[in-house]
Amino acid sequence: MTDPVKLAVVYYSSTGTNTEVARTLAESAEKAGAEVRLRRVAELAPDAAIESNPAWAANHRATAELAVATPEDIEWADAVIFGSPTRFGNVASQLKQFIDTLGGLWAQGKLADKVYSGFASSATRHGGQESTLLALYNSFHHFGGIVVAPGYTDPAKFADGNPYGTSHVDAQGANPVGDETRTAARVQAERVVGIARKLKAGAAL
Ligand SMILES: Cc1cc2nc3c(=O)[nH]c(=O)nc-3n(C[C@H](O)[C@H](O)[C@H](O)COP(=O)(O)O)c2cc1C
């Protein structure tokens, strides 16, 4: 028997969409037998910007007690799922800033051979979820990571339709996270944990 898979869910969210998806991923991974660290990355925006948007301020307060990600969380993990809202088709600077603190681990080869996957959200259907996920996945290749995308490995993936990772169209708050996105998150979490478990078992031989 090998130890449980250690999974870190590391994400940024302004207005709460990615917080919801991150929580679903974490709960699903725990149900799948993983030991999970749910971590938000540090906020970089000034208080005035946060307070100018009620949804941003509410999410900021609601996640204040959630631990902030550190490089040690990545070192600890067998698998990492990163999440970000789309910012002009790209990864949010807050998450990118965290990724850019991983240079020390990278230089020691400590980011390699882990499982990585991603999730994203946008306001509009063609607003850049896939480009955001693929931008995130660029870094995973530099890590020497093992990219585990959901693909269409479960019939539910034909409903949400994004093989790159869980994604959600929030319609600027008008479309809260619902069953379709939660199912996609569950499928992704189970797949990431399952593949990481096989790798871990193989490494223990
Ligand atoms: C600066 C900025 C850039 C954005 N760029 C895009 C974009 O390119 N396409 C899009 O559909 N939504 C865009 N959005 C909207 C967010 O990505 C979207 O509302 C996201 O779901 C918010 O996630 P969150 O609630 O976790 O913060 C942008 C928002 C901001 C503030």
The ligand as a MOL file (V3000), in Angstrom:
LIG
                    3D

  0  0  0     0  0            999 V3000
M  V30 BEGIN CTAB
M  V30 COUNTS 31 33 0 0 0
M  V30 BEGIN ATOM
M  V30 1 C -8.8450 42.5580 -16.4870 0
M  V30 2 C -9.8410 41.5170 -16.8520 0
M  V30 3 C -9.7190 40.8400 -18.0550 0
M  V30 4 C -10.6550 39.8950 -18.4370 0
M  V30 5 N -10.5130 39.2680 -19.6390 0
M  V30 6 C -11.4950 38.4480 -20.0680 0
M  V30 7 C -11.4280 37.8530 -21.3630 0
M  V30 8 O -10.4680 38.0040 -22.1050 0
M  V30 9 N -12.4590 37.0670 -21.7520 0
M  V30 10 C -13.5630 36.8410 -20.9600 0
M  V30 11 O -14.4820 36.1540 -21.3750 0
M  V30 12 N -13.6050 37.3410 -19.6920 0
M  V30 13 C -12.6110 38.1290 -19.2400 0
M  V30 14 N -12.6620 38.6590 -17.9800 0
M  V30 15 C -13.7200 38.1820 -17.0580 0
M  V30 16 C -13.2280 37.0970 -16.0880 0
M  V30 17 O -12.2430 36.2580 -16.6240 0
M  V30 18 C -14.3980 36.2100 -15.6670 0
M  V30 19 O -15.4470 36.9850 -15.1650 0
M  V30 20 C -13.9750 35.1330 -14.6920 0
M  V30 21 O -14.9310 34.0880 -14.7380 0
M  V30 22 C -13.8750 35.6320 -13.2460 0
M  V30 23 O -13.4530 34.5700 -12.4190 0
M  V30 24 P -13.4330 34.7720 -10.8280 0
M  V30 25 O -14.8680 34.9880 -10.4090 0
M  V30 26 O -12.8840 33.5050 -10.2700 0
M  V30 27 O -12.5860 35.9490 -10.5340 0
M  V30 28 C -11.7220 39.5730 -17.5640 0
M  V30 29 C -11.8310 40.2340 -16.3300 0
M  V30 30 C -10.9040 41.1870 -15.9770 0
M  V30 31 C -11.0450 41.8870 -14.6530 0
M  V30 END ATOM
M  V30 BEGIN BOND
M  V30 1 1 1 2
M  V30 2 1 2 3
M  V30 3 2 2 30
M  V30 4 2 3 4
M  V30 5 1 4 5
M  V30 6 1 4 28
M  V30 7 2 5 6
M  V30 8 1 6 7
M  V30 9 1 6 13
M  V30 10 2 7 8
M  V30 11 1 7 9
M  V30 12 1 9 10
M  V30 13 2 10 11
M  V30 14 1 10 12
M  V30 15 2 12 13
M  V30 16 1 13 14
M  V30 17 1 14 15
M  V30 18 1 14 28
M  V30 19 1 15 16
M  V30 20 1 16 17
M  V30 21 1 16 18
M  V30 22 1 18 19
M  V30 23 1 18 20
M  V30 24 1 20 21
M  V30 25 1 20 22
M  V30 26 1 22 23
M  V30 27 1 23 24
M  V30 28 2 24 25
M  V30 29 1 24 26
M  V30 30 1 24 27
M  V30 31 2 28 29
M  V30 32 1 29 30
M  V30 33 1 30 31
M  V30 END BOND
M  V30 END CTAB
M  END
